[in-house]
Amino acid sequence: MAQTDSLKYHPLDSLATHAPDALADAVHDAPVVEAFWTLRLGFGLLAIVAGADKFVHVFGNWEIYLAPDLAETFGGNSHGIMMIVGVLEIVTGLGLFLLPRVFGFVLTAWLVAIVINMMSHGEYYDIGLGAAGLACGAFALGRMAQDHHRRGGD
């Protein structure tokens, strides 16, 4: 009787029983993983491109978006301030590639600062609202990155 009981409960039975659950979990998690990587790569690349453009002005004159009061607070040199902003954006973009569970929240704070700047400027409320939406996405990226790390990712 003992031999039949040992054959009845083979260790691989557990694997066979749980394999469909693991597959279902993987299929269920696939859209979340895709969203995580889309946000991570998209925000990272866009931050690097926007940061680099502070130096070459292909996409526009970024200095016009700096609130005059904020520019005066830092000595009135809008171009110099925007060059520093460019470096910070490039660092944030690279940080999203390397450590998204930290830099997702750095980007969130950065975008909130952009919202405050745009709203205090008095002319660019639409850009401020867009940056607020991006801040929500960056926060979601940070939370997803924390979960990705907890599950054994980078």
N, C-alpha and C positions, 0 to 999 in steps of 0.2 A: 504494500500500500504506500509506503514512504517513497518508493521509486516513482510511482505514478504521480504522486503529488509534486515531486521535483520536476517531472517532465511537464506537468500541467502549468507551472509558473516559471517559465524560462525567462532569463533576464532580457532577452530580445523582445519578448512580448510587450514590455513597457515601451520600447522604442516604436514598435509597430502601432501601438495604441496612441502614442502621442505625436507621431509623425504627421498625421493629417492636421492636428492642431498647430504644429510648428509651420507647416506649409500655409495654412490659413492665416496665421499671424504674419508671415512674410508677405503674403499677397495683400493683406490689409495694411501693412506698414509701407508698402511700396510707394503710394502717393505721398505719404509724409516724407519719406526719404528723398523722393524727387523734388518736393517743394523745398526741403532743406537745402539741397545742392543748388537748386535754381536761385534761391535767395542768396546763398553764400557766394556763388560765383558772380551773380548779377550785381549785387551790392558791392562786392570787392572790385570788380572791373570798372563799374561806374564811378566809384570813389577815386580810383587811380586816374581814370580819364579826366574827371572833373578837376582833380588836383593838378594834373599836368597842364590842363588848359589855363590854369591861373597864370602860367608862365608864357604861353604862346598865343592865347586869345583867339583860337580857331572858332569856338562856339559863341563867343561874345565878350563884352567888356564887363567883367565880374564886379569891378569897383562901383558901378552904379547901384548895385544891390546892397551895398554896405550902408547902414543907417548913419546919417551925418553925426548924430550924437555919439554913436559908438566909435566912429572914426576919430572924432575929437578926443575921446577918452584915451585913445592910444596914440596921440600925437598928430593926428590929421593926415598921416601918410597912408592913404587908401591902397595904393599900389603895394607898398611894403607889407601892409596887413594881409592883403590878398595872397601875397607870395608865401607868407607864413601859413595861411589857411590852406594853400595848395600842398605844402609839405605835410601838414597834419592830415589832409584827406588822403594823400598817397600812403602815409603810414597806416591810417585806418584801413584802407583797402587791402594792403599787404597783411595787416593783422587779421582781417577776416579770413584770409586764406590759411593762416597759421594757427590762430587761436580764436575761432568764432564765438566760443562761449563767453569770452571777455569782450572782444571787439564788436560783437552784436550790440552790446549795451553802450559801448563807446560811441558807436554810430548813432544809436538812439539819442543819446545826450547831445551829440553834434547836431542832429536834425532838429531837436527841440530848440537848440540855440539858434538855428536858422529860422525857425518859426518865430521866435521872439524878435530876432533882428528884422524879419520881414514885416511883422505886425507893428513894430515901433517905427519903421520907416514911413509908414502912412500911405504908401502907394501900391505895395505889392502883396495885398491880402490873398490874392489867388495863389501866388507862389507859396505863401505861408501855409495855406490850407493844403496844398500839394505836399509840402514838406512834412506836415502833420501826418498825412496818410503814409508817407514813407517811414516816418518814425514808428508808426504802428507795425509796419512790416519788419523794420529792423529789430524791434522788441520781440516780435514773433521768432525771428531768426535766432536771437540770443537764447530764447527759451528752448527752441528746437535743438540748438547746439549743446545746451546743457544736458538735455535728454540723450542726444547722440553720444556725448562723452560718457554719460552714466552707463550706457549700454555697451561701452567698449570702443567707441569711435575716437577720433582725435580730439 
